[in-house]
Amino acid sequence: MNGFPHSVSSHEEAHLRILKIVEAAPEFRRAENKLQYLYLLTPKGIGEKVRMTRAYLARKEAEYEALQAEIQALKREMTSANEPH
């Protein structure tokens, strides 16, 4: 059993779980205008959050790959600098 009455649909159950998470967030509890969070609970709001998260992750992955390439280049430079000429 999911902890909700039998008449609750899976969509409603997901919505209630999201509400529970949002309400537990300290920022939400302290916010004077709780309606500003309402957008985040709509399908469009959740979709936008997913889009933003994907874009953020893609940027961070690109940064990681650039750093890895820079580290490898520096290691090669150090190795060649240590070799006798």
C-alpha positions as CSV (number, residue, x, y, z in Angstrom):
1,M,0.0,0.0,0.0
2,N,1.3,3.5,-0.8
3,G,0.1,5.2,2.3
4,F,-2.7,7.1,0.5
5,P,-6.4,6.3,0.4
6,H,-7.3,3.7,-2.3
7,S,-9.1,6.4,-4.4
8,V,-5.9,8.4,-5.0
9,S,-4.6,8.1,-8.6
10,S,-0.9,7.7,-9.3
11,H,-0.9,11.2,-10.7
12,E,-2.4,12.6,-7.5
13,E,0.0,10.4,-5.4
14,A,3.0,11.9,-7.2
15,H,1.6,15.4,-6.7
16,L,1.1,14.8,-3.0
17,R,4.6,13.4,-2.7
18,I,6.0,16.5,-4.5
19,L,4.0,18.8,-2.1
20,K,5.4,16.9,0.8
21,I,8.9,17.5,-0.4
22,V,8.4,21.2,-1.2
23,E,6.7,21.8,2.2
24,A,9.7,20.1,4.0
25,A,12.1,22.5,2.3
26,P,13.2,25.3,4.7
27,E,12.9,27.9,2.0
28,F,9.3,27.0,1.4
29,R,8.4,27.2,5.0
30,R,10.0,30.6,5.4
31,A,8.6,32.0,2.2
32,E,6.0,34.7,2.6
33,N,4.6,34.1,-0.9
34,K,4.1,30.3,-1.1
35,L,2.2,30.8,-4.4
36,Q,5.5,31.5,-6.1
37,Y,6.2,27.7,-5.8
38,L,3.0,26.7,-7.4
39,Y,4.5,27.0,-10.9
40,L,7.0,24.4,-10.0
41,L,4.3,21.9,-9.3
42,T,2.6,22.2,-12.7
43,P,3.6,19.8,-15.5
44,K,5.0,22.8,-17.5
45,G,6.9,23.9,-14.4
46,I,8.3,20.4,-13.8
47,G,9.2,20.2,-17.5
48,E,11.0,23.5,-17.3
49,K,12.9,22.4,-14.3
50,V,14.0,19.2,-16.1
51,R,15.1,21.2,-19.1
52,M,17.1,23.6,-16.9
53,T,18.7,20.6,-15.1
54,R,19.7,19.0,-18.3
55,A,21.3,22.2,-19.6
56,Y,23.1,22.7,-16.3
57,L,24.4,19.1,-16.4
58,A,25.5,19.4,-20.0
59,R,27.5,22.6,-19.1
60,K,29.1,20.9,-16.1
61,E,30.0,17.8,-18.2
62,A,31.6,20.1,-20.8
63,E,33.6,21.9,-18.0
64,Y,34.7,18.5,-16.6
65,E,35.9,17.3,-20.0
66,A,37.8,20.6,-20.6
67,L,39.4,20.3,-17.2
68,Q,40.3,16.7,-17.9
69,A,41.9,17.7,-21.2
70,E,43.8,20.5,-19.6
71,I,45.1,18.2,-16.8
72,Q,46.3,15.7,-19.4
73,A,48.1,18.4,-21.4
74,L,49.8,19.7,-18.2
75,K,50.9,16.1,-17.3
76,R,52.3,15.7,-20.8
77,E,54.1,19.0,-20.5
78,M,55.5,18.0,-17.1
79,T,56.7,14.7,-18.4
80,S,58.4,16.2,-21.4
81,A,60.0,18.9,-19.2
82,N,61.5,16.3,-16.9
83,E,63.0,14.3,-19.7
84,P,66.8,14.9,-20.3
85,H,67.5,16.9,-23.4
